[in-house]
Amino acid sequence: MRRLTDLISESFIWGVGITRPRPGQERMAALYITATLVASILAAVGMFFLLLHRI
């Protein structure tokens, strides 16, 4: 079974259409893409709760 980060990376590459990483750089790219997506989701949830608290 493939790692979760590899699946997320592959889905992101196919879904968004970004350029594939160079051979040997796939693992680092998968970690970077996964971390960026998780940070974006956490930021959106944080903003939601911040706005919810202010209203």
mmCIF file of the C-alpha atoms, coordinates in Angstrom:
data_MODEL
# 
_entry.id   MODEL 
# 
loop_
_atom_site.group_PDB 
_atom_site.id 
_atom_site.type_symbol 
_atom_site.label_atom_id 
_atom_site.label_alt_id 
_atom_site.label_comp_id 
_atom_site.label_asym_id 
_atom_site.label_entity_id 
_atom_site.label_seq_id 
_atom_site.pdbx_PDB_ins_code 
_atom_site.Cartn_x 
_atom_site.Cartn_y 
_atom_site.Cartn_z 
_atom_site.occupancy 
_atom_site.B_iso_or_equiv 
_atom_site.pdbx_formal_charge 
_atom_site.auth_seq_id 
_atom_site.auth_comp_id 
_atom_site.auth_asym_id 
_atom_site.auth_atom_id 
_atom_site.pdbx_PDB_model_num 
ATOM 1  C CA . MET A 1 1  ? 0.000   0.000  0.000   1.00 0.00 ? 1  MET A CA 1 
ATOM 2  C CA . ARG A 1 2  ? 1.200   3.458  -0.848  1.00 0.00 ? 2  ARG A CA 1 
ATOM 3  C CA . ARG A 1 3  ? 1.720   6.106  1.784   1.00 0.00 ? 3  ARG A CA 1 
ATOM 4  C CA . LEU A 1 4  ? -1.032  8.619  2.459   1.00 0.00 ? 4  LEU A CA 1 
ATOM 5  C CA . THR A 1 5  ? 1.222   11.518 1.462   1.00 0.00 ? 5  THR A CA 1 
ATOM 6  C CA . ASP A 1 6  ? 1.943   9.842  -1.879  1.00 0.00 ? 6  ASP A CA 1 
ATOM 7  C CA . LEU A 1 7  ? -1.780  9.414  -2.564  1.00 0.00 ? 7  LEU A CA 1 
ATOM 8  C CA . ILE A 1 8  ? -2.513  13.026 -1.661  1.00 0.00 ? 8  ILE A CA 1 
ATOM 9  C CA . SER A 1 9  ? 0.375   14.227 -3.801  1.00 0.00 ? 9  SER A CA 1 
ATOM 10 C CA . GLU A 1 10 ? -0.680  12.146 -6.791  1.00 0.00 ? 10 GLU A CA 1 
ATOM 11 C CA . SER A 1 11 ? -4.283  13.329 -6.465  1.00 0.00 ? 11 SER A CA 1 
ATOM 12 C CA . PHE A 1 12 ? -3.137  16.940 -6.267  1.00 0.00 ? 12 PHE A CA 1 
ATOM 13 C CA . ILE A 1 13 ? -0.871  16.559 -9.300  1.00 0.00 ? 13 ILE A CA 1 
ATOM 14 C CA . TRP A 1 14 ? -3.693  15.051 -11.375 1.00 0.00 ? 14 TRP A CA 1 
ATOM 15 C CA . GLY A 1 15 ? -6.465  17.298 -10.006 1.00 0.00 ? 15 GLY A CA 1 
ATOM 16 C CA . VAL A 1 16 ? -4.716  20.657 -10.152 1.00 0.00 ? 16 VAL A CA 1 
ATOM 17 C CA . GLY A 1 17 ? -2.340  19.883 -12.978 1.00 0.00 ? 17 GLY A CA 1 
ATOM 18 C CA . ILE A 1 18 ? 0.952   20.896 -11.407 1.00 0.00 ? 18 ILE A CA 1 
ATOM 19 C CA . THR A 1 19 ? 4.236   19.709 -12.859 1.00 0.00 ? 19 THR A CA 1 
ATOM 20 C CA . ARG A 1 20 ? 5.532   16.388 -11.583 1.00 0.00 ? 20 ARG A CA 1 
ATOM 21 C CA . PRO A 1 21 ? 8.569   16.543 -9.298  1.00 0.00 ? 21 PRO A CA 1 
ATOM 22 C CA . ARG A 1 22 ? 11.926  15.428 -10.622 1.00 0.00 ? 22 ARG A CA 1 
ATOM 23 C CA . PRO A 1 23 ? 12.939  11.812 -10.083 1.00 0.00 ? 23 PRO A CA 1 
ATOM 24 C CA . GLY A 1 24 ? 14.289  11.441 -6.558  1.00 0.00 ? 24 GLY A CA 1 
ATOM 25 C CA . GLN A 1 25 ? 12.305  14.431 -5.284  1.00 0.00 ? 25 GLN A CA 1 
ATOM 26 C CA . GLU A 1 26 ? 8.902   12.710 -5.097  1.00 0.00 ? 26 GLU A CA 1 
ATOM 27 C CA . ARG A 1 27 ? 8.999   12.107 -1.330  1.00 0.00 ? 27 ARG A CA 1 
ATOM 28 C CA . MET A 1 28 ? 9.879   15.710 -0.481  1.00 0.00 ? 28 MET A CA 1 
ATOM 29 C CA . ALA A 1 29 ? 7.236   17.006 -2.897  1.00 0.00 ? 29 ALA A CA 1 
ATOM 30 C CA . ALA A 1 30 ? 4.612   14.720 -1.351  1.00 0.00 ? 30 ALA A CA 1 
ATOM 31 C CA . LEU A 1 31 ? 5.426   15.998 2.139   1.00 0.00 ? 31 LEU A CA 1 
ATOM 32 C CA . TYR A 1 32 ? 5.379   19.622 0.961   1.00 0.00 ? 32 TYR A CA 1 
ATOM 33 C CA . ILE A 1 33 ? 2.034   19.255 -0.847  1.00 0.00 ? 33 ILE A CA 1 
ATOM 34 C CA . THR A 1 34 ? 0.447   17.458 2.111   1.00 0.00 ? 34 THR A CA 1 
ATOM 35 C CA . ALA A 1 35 ? 1.719   20.038 4.607   1.00 0.00 ? 35 ALA A CA 1 
ATOM 36 C CA . THR A 1 36 ? 0.494   22.909 2.428   1.00 0.00 ? 36 THR A CA 1 
ATOM 37 C CA . LEU A 1 37 ? -2.980  21.369 2.065   1.00 0.00 ? 37 LEU A CA 1 
ATOM 38 C CA . VAL A 1 38 ? -3.260  20.653 5.803   1.00 0.00 ? 38 VAL A CA 1 
ATOM 39 C CA . ALA A 1 39 ? -2.130  24.190 6.659   1.00 0.00 ? 39 ALA A CA 1 
ATOM 40 C CA . SER A 1 40 ? -4.686  25.654 4.236   1.00 0.00 ? 40 SER A CA 1 
ATOM 41 C CA . ILE A 1 41 ? -7.502  23.600 5.740   1.00 0.00 ? 41 ILE A CA 1 
ATOM 42 C CA . LEU A 1 42 ? -6.477  24.555 9.286   1.00 0.00 ? 42 LEU A CA 1 
ATOM 43 C CA . ALA A 1 43 ? -6.316  28.236 8.315   1.00 0.00 ? 43 ALA A CA 1 
ATOM 44 C CA . ALA A 1 44 ? -9.805  28.078 6.782   1.00 0.00 ? 44 ALA A CA 1 
ATOM 45 C CA . VAL A 1 45 ? -11.232 26.350 9.858   1.00 0.00 ? 45 VAL A CA 1 
ATOM 46 C CA . GLY A 1 46 ? -9.481  28.864 12.107  1.00 0.00 ? 46 GLY A CA 1 
ATOM 47 C CA . MET A 1 47 ? -10.911 31.796 10.163  1.00 0.00 ? 47 MET A CA 1 
ATOM 48 C CA . PHE A 1 48 ? -14.372 30.223 10.317  1.00 0.00 ? 48 PHE A CA 1 
ATOM 49 C CA . PHE A 1 49 ? -14.240 29.943 14.100  1.00 0.00 ? 49 PHE A CA 1 
ATOM 50 C CA . LEU A 1 50 ? -12.769 33.434 14.443  1.00 0.00 ? 50 LEU A CA 1 
ATOM 51 C CA . LEU A 1 51 ? -15.577 34.928 12.372  1.00 0.00 ? 51 LEU A CA 1 
ATOM 52 C CA . LEU A 1 52 ? -18.166 32.792 14.145  1.00 0.00 ? 52 LEU A CA 1 
ATOM 53 C CA . HIS A 1 53 ? -16.934 34.063 17.514  1.00 0.00 ? 53 HIS A CA 1 
ATOM 54 C CA . ARG A 1 54 ? -17.006 37.720 16.385  1.00 0.00 ? 54 ARG A CA 1 
ATOM 55 C CA . ILE A 1 55 ? -20.581 37.597 15.034  1.00 0.00 ? 55 ILE A CA 1 
# 
